[in-house]
Amino acid sequence: YLKDRTDGRPFFGSSRAVFDYLFHTMRDLKREVFKALFLNRKNELIFDQDVFLGTLTGSAVYPRDIMTLALEKNAAGLVFVHNHPSGDPTPSAEDRQLTKQLVWAAKLLIIQVLDHIVIGHNTYYSFADERLIHRFSNEYDQKLKSL
């Protein structure tokens, strides 16, 4: 419905816009699904894809595979979204580590990670809203300077 409602390409200017766009398709899933949204420089959707399917408690996500797709799609920006079948959107330690790896891999390729959103029951967690995307990006820059 939301895809049909947009004129042209959907635009994502906030974590709430992403949540509203995907909530109805991801809220009741029984398995964890990790989705990547590939965006142009205007934050308009180029392509979205379920990149990994998991179990009730997790999924195996490989940053290399996602970055390969980002390059193929000529993406300038990325938003990652996955659901927690438990309903609690609080990110796990693995979610945090994966997000850091994705931010670092994207920075190396000069692609901006805009957010990683975890969808739960009627709520979500945004890494960007919590300033973690910014923090991981700064950590990468500091690491690069120290080399």
Secondary structure as UniProt FT lines:
FT   HELIX           2..5
FT   HELIX           15..26
FT   TURN            27..28
FT   STRAND          33..39
FT   TURN            41..42
FT   STRAND          44..53
FT   HELIX           63..72
FT   TURN            73..74
FT   STRAND          77..83
FT   TURN            85..86
FT   HELIX           93..108
FT   TURN            109..110
FT   STRAND          112..119
FT   STRAND          124..126
FT   TURN            127..131
FT   HELIX           132..146
//
